[in-house]
Amino acid sequence: MAASKNDPQRTTWRSMQTYLGRKLIGDDLKRDELIGMLRLAAGRHTIEQDALDMIEGVFLVSEMQVRDIMVPRSQMVVLERDVSPEEFLPIMNEHGYSRYPVISSDRDNVIGILLAKDLLRSFDRRQRERFVLKDTLREAIYIPESKRLNVLLADFRTKRNHMAIVMNEYGGVAGLVTIEDVLEQIVGEIQDEYDYDEDESMIRKAREGHVVKALTPLDEFNSYFNASLSLGDSETVGGLVAGAFGHLPSRGEEVAVGDFVFKVLHSDSRRVKLLRVERREQGAPQATDPT
């Protein structure tokens, strides 16, 4: 349906065009100046803050490389070629991804990508006998660590791929990257089964343990779990976990602190966002003091 002449979004865009037009006439505008003007426009409510965030995300993507956002090789969830389809299910149930690299001998030898929906077909009684893994795999796409994210996104769109295997300069697998990883740099976090809205509680029960927002105050965490965790000047669970790691952790990394094991479910280049928390089993060795 065509936009109405009185559509607020259309009016806002026209105002933005007029605003930029006046500034651009006769000027060789640099990128930083353009961003400054856009921020000024957002401050005047000429454009929405969400729109500004996405525009800045587009500029950011043009500067970033695949190595900046990829899932490292050690954290890749892979399937082995010689494992039966029935044995794939526990892995898929645990992680809930839609695509999995399949390896033959080690992580440097990715032979293809298995889509969860393709595997489901094999559990039809009539299809099971005819199921051949190599015939079900999609082609794996290989890219260098240095590839620019804006170029990668264009490739994903034109070739209709959603995952690529990242190679290092020595020809080995460095990690993987998905179209969702790239889009999140532009539009922000894309919600999945572990995400929940801002108006929900900071801690909630999950299939395994609890899912906890990294911004959860330590006092609230300790009260909920009847615990007494602390680390230096950390005021949030995210600060505690980052301090325990000694670095900014990536998705999939785990660390034990006190009676708990923390697994990073979501993080970006700046901070941890979401964690899965489970109590350590009785008798398990205690974590060393992270300080």
C-alpha positions as CSV (number, residue, x, y, z in Angstrom):
1,M,0.0,0.0,0.0
2,A,1.4,3.4,-1.0
3,A,2.4,5.8,1.7
4,S,0.0,8.6,2.5
5,K,1.1,12.2,1.9
6,N,0.4,12.7,5.6
7,D,2.4,9.7,6.7
8,P,4.7,10.8,9.6
9,Q,7.6,8.6,8.3
10,R,7.3,10.1,4.9
11,T,7.2,13.6,6.3
12,T,10.2,12.8,8.6
13,W,12.2,11.5,5.6
14,R,11.4,14.6,3.5
15,S,12.5,16.8,6.4
16,M,15.7,14.9,6.6
17,Q,16.3,15.2,2.9
18,T,15.8,18.9,3.1
19,Y,18.1,19.2,6.1
20,L,20.9,17.2,4.4
21,G,20.4,19.0,1.1
22,R,21.0,22.4,2.6
23,K,24.2,21.1,4.2
24,L,25.5,19.1,1.2
25,I,25.2,21.9,-1.4
26,G,28.7,23.1,-2.2
27,D,30.2,20.9,0.6
28,D,32.6,18.0,0.3
29,L,31.1,16.3,3.3
30,K,33.3,13.8,5.3
31,R,31.8,10.8,7.0
32,D,32.3,12.1,10.5
33,E,30.6,15.3,9.6
34,L,27.7,13.4,8.1
35,I,27.3,11.3,11.3
36,G,27.5,14.5,13.4
37,M,24.7,16.0,11.3
38,L,22.6,12.9,11.7
39,R,23.1,12.9,15.4
40,L,22.1,16.5,15.5
41,A,19.0,15.6,13.4
42,A,18.1,12.9,15.9
43,G,18.5,15.4,18.8
44,R,16.0,17.6,17.0
45,H,13.7,14.5,16.5
46,T,13.9,14.8,12.7
47,I,14.9,11.2,12.6
48,E,14.3,8.4,15.2
49,Q,17.1,7.2,17.4
50,D,16.6,3.6,16.1
51,A,17.2,4.9,12.5
52,L,20.3,6.8,13.6
53,D,21.6,3.6,15.3
54,M,21.1,1.6,12.1
55,I,22.8,4.2,10.0
56,E,25.8,4.3,12.3
57,G,25.7,0.4,12.2
58,V,26.0,0.6,8.4
59,F,29.1,2.8,8.6
60,L,30.5,0.5,11.2
61,V,30.0,-2.6,9.1
62,S,31.9,-1.0,6.2
63,E,35.0,-0.7,8.6
64,M,34.8,-4.1,10.3
65,Q,36.3,-7.4,9.1
66,V,35.1,-10.9,9.5
67,R,37.7,-11.6,12.2
68,D,36.0,-9.0,14.4
69,I,32.7,-10.9,14.8
70,M,33.3,-14.5,13.8
71,V,32.7,-17.4,16.1
72,P,36.2,-18.8,16.8
73,R,37.2,-22.3,15.7
74,S,37.3,-23.6,19.2
75,Q,33.7,-22.5,19.8
76,M,32.2,-23.8,16.6
77,V,29.5,-26.4,17.1
78,V,30.2,-29.1,14.5
79,L,28.9,-32.5,13.5
80,E,31.0,-35.4,12.5
81,R,30.5,-37.1,9.1
82,D,30.6,-40.7,10.5
83,V,28.0,-40.1,13.3
84,S,24.5,-41.4,12.7
85,P,21.6,-38.9,12.2
86,E,20.1,-40.0,15.5
87,E,23.3,-38.9,17.3
88,F,23.0,-35.5,15.8
89,L,19.8,-34.7,17.7
90,P,21.2,-34.2,21.2
91,I,23.7,-31.6,19.8
92,M,20.9,-29.8,17.8
93,N,18.6,-29.9,20.8
94,E,21.3,-28.3,23.1
95,H,22.2,-25.5,20.7
96,G,19.1,-24.9,18.7
97,Y,21.0,-23.6,15.5
98,S,19.5,-24.1,12.1
99,R,22.9,-24.8,10.4
100,Y,25.9,-26.9,11.4
101,P,29.3,-27.4,9.7
102,V,30.0,-31.1,9.1
103,I,33.6,-32.2,9.4
104,S,35.4,-35.4,8.3
105,S,38.6,-35.7,10.3
106,D,39.1,-32.5,12.1
107,R,37.8,-28.9,12.2
108,D,40.1,-27.9,9.3
109,N,38.2,-30.3,7.0
110,V,34.7,-29.0,6.7
111,I,32.9,-31.0,4.0
112,G,29.6,-29.2,4.0
113,I,26.8,-27.5,5.9
114,L,23.8,-29.5,7.3
115,L,20.5,-27.7,7.7
116,A,18.4,-29.0,10.6
117,K,15.3,-29.0,8.4
118,D,17.1,-31.3,5.9
119,L,18.0,-33.8,8.7
120,L,14.3,-33.8,9.9
121,R,13.3,-35.4,6.6
122,S,15.4,-38.4,7.3
123,F,13.2,-39.3,10.3
124,D,10.3,-40.0,8.0
125,R,10.1,-43.8,7.9
126,R,10.0,-43.9,4.1
127,Q,13.0,-41.5,3.8
128,R,15.3,-43.0,6.5
129,E,16.5,-45.9,4.4
130,R,17.4,-43.6,1.6
131,F,19.2,-41.0,3.7
132,V,22.8,-40.4,2.7
133,L,24.5,-37.6,4.6
134,K,26.8,-36.4,1.8
135,D,23.8,-36.0,-0.5
136,T,22.0,-33.9,2.1
137,L,24.9,-31.4,2.8
138,R,24.9,-27.9,1.4
139,E,28.1,-26.5,-0.1
140,A,30.4,-24.8,2.4
141,I,31.4,-21.3,1.5
142,Y,35.0,-20.2,2.5
143,I,36.1,-16.7,3.1
144,P,39.2,-15.0,4.5
145,E,39.4,-13.4,7.9
146,S,40.1,-10.0,6.3
147,K,36.9,-9.8,4.3
148,R,34.9,-6.6,4.9
149,L,31.5,-7.2,6.5
150,N,29.7,-5.0,4.0
151,V,31.1,-7.1,1.1
152,L,30.2,-10.3,3.0
153,L,26.7,-9.1,3.5
154,A,26.3,-8.4,-0.2
155,D,27.7,-11.9,-1.0
156,F,25.3,-13.5,1.4
157,R,22.4,-11.7,-0.3
158,T,23.3,-12.4,-3.9
159,K,24.4,-16.0,-3.4
160,R,21.6,-16.7,-0.8
161,N,24.0,-18.1,1.8
162,H,23.5,-17.8,5.5
163,M,26.8,-19.2,6.8
164,A,30.5,-19.0,5.8
165,I,33.6,-20.8,7.0
166,V,36.4,-18.4,7.9
167,M,39.9,-19.4,6.8
168,N,43.2,-18.1,8.2
169,E,46.3,-17.1,6.3
170,Y,47.7,-20.6,6.6
171,G,44.7,-22.3,5.0
172,G,43.2,-23.6,8.3
173,V,39.7,-22.9,9.7
174,A,39.7,-19.9,11.9
175,G,35.9,-19.9,12.7
176,L,32.6,-19.3,11.1
177,V,30.2,-16.3,10.5
178,T,26.5,-16.1,9.8
179,I,24.3,-13.5,8.1
180,E,22.7,-12.9,11.5
181,D,26.1,-12.0,13.0
182,V,26.5,-9.3,10.3
183,L,23.0,-8.0,10.6
184,E,23.3,-7.6,14.4
185,Q,26.0,-5.1,13.8
186,I,23.4,-2.9,12.0
187,V,20.1,-3.6,13.6
188,G,21.2,-4.7,17.0
189,E,20.6,-8.0,18.8
190,I,18.3,-10.4,17.0
191,Q,16.2,-12.3,19.5
192,D,16.4,-16.0,19.8
193,E,15.2,-18.6,22.3
194,Y,17.6,-17.2,25.0
195,D,16.6,-13.6,24.6
196,Y,13.7,-11.8,26.3
197,D,12.3,-8.3,26.4
198,E,13.5,-5.5,28.6
199,D,10.3,-5.6,30.6
200,E,10.9,-9.2,31.7
201,S,12.8,-10.2,34.8
202,M,16.6,-10.2,34.9
203,I,16.7,-13.9,35.8
204,R,14.4,-16.7,34.4
205,K,14.3,-20.4,34.5
206,A,15.4,-22.2,31.3
207,R,15.5,-25.8,30.1
208,E,19.0,-26.1,31.6
209,G,19.7,-23.9,34.6
210,H,18.8,-20.2,34.4
211,V,19.2,-17.5,31.8
212,V,20.5,-14.3,33.4
213,K,21.0,-10.8,31.9
214,A,24.6,-9.6,32.3
215,L,23.3,-6.3,33.7
216,T,21.7,-8.1,36.6
217,P,23.0,-6.5,39.8
218,L,25.1,-8.9,41.9
219,D,22.9,-8.2,44.9
220,E,19.9,-9.4,43.0
221,F,21.7,-12.5,41.8
222,N,22.9,-13.4,45.2
223,S,19.5,-12.9,46.7
224,Y,17.8,-15.0,44.0
225,F,20.3,-17.9,44.4
226,N,21.1,-17.5,48.1
227,A,24.7,-16.9,47.1
228,S,27.5,-14.5,48.1
229,L,29.5,-14.0,44.9
230,S,31.7,-10.9,44.6
231,L,34.7,-9.8,42.6
232,G,36.5,-6.5,43.2
233,D,34.3,-3.6,42.3
234,S,32.0,-5.5,40.1
235,E,28.4,-4.5,40.5
236,T,26.8,-6.7,37.9
237,V,26.9,-10.4,36.9
238,G,28.5,-9.4,33.6
239,G,31.3,-7.6,35.3
240,L,31.9,-10.6,37.6
241,V,32.1,-13.0,34.7
242,A,34.4,-10.7,32.6
243,G,36.6,-10.4,35.6
244,A,36.7,-14.1,36.1
245,F,37.7,-14.7,32.5
246,G,40.3,-12.0,32.5
247,H,39.2,-10.9,29.1
248,L,36.0,-10.1,27.2
249,P,34.5,-13.6,26.5
250,S,32.9,-14.7,23.3
251,R,29.7,-16.7,22.9
252,G,30.1,-20.3,24.1
253,E,32.9,-19.7,26.6
254,E,32.4,-21.0,30.2
255,V,33.8,-20.1,33.5
256,A,33.2,-21.5,37.0
257,V,32.9,-19.0,39.9
258,G,32.1,-20.3,43.4
259,D,29.2,-22.7,43.1
260,F,28.2,-21.7,39.6
261,V,29.1,-22.3,36.0
262,F,28.5,-19.3,33.7
263,K,28.2,-19.8,29.9
264,V,28.1,-16.8,27.6
265,L,25.0,-17.0,25.3
266,H,25.4,-13.6,23.7
267,S,28.1,-10.9,23.6
268,D,29.5,-8.4,21.2
269,S,32.8,-6.6,20.8
270,R,32.1,-4.4,23.8
271,R,30.4,-6.4,26.5
272,V,28.7,-9.6,27.7
273,K,24.9,-9.5,27.3
274,L,23.4,-12.8,28.3
275,L,24.5,-15.8,30.4
276,R,23.3,-19.3,31.2
277,V,23.9,-20.2,34.8
278,E,24.0,-23.6,36.4
279,R,25.0,-24.7,39.9
280,R,28.1,-26.9,40.1
281,E,27.5,-30.5,41.1
282,Q,28.2,-31.4,44.7
283,G,31.8,-32.6,45.0
284,A,33.0,-30.9,41.9
285,P,36.4,-29.1,42.2
286,Q,36.0,-25.5,43.2
287,A,37.1,-22.7,40.9
288,T,40.3,-20.9,41.7
289,D,39.9,-17.3,43.0
290,P,39.5,-15.3,39.7
291,T,41.4,-12.4,41.3
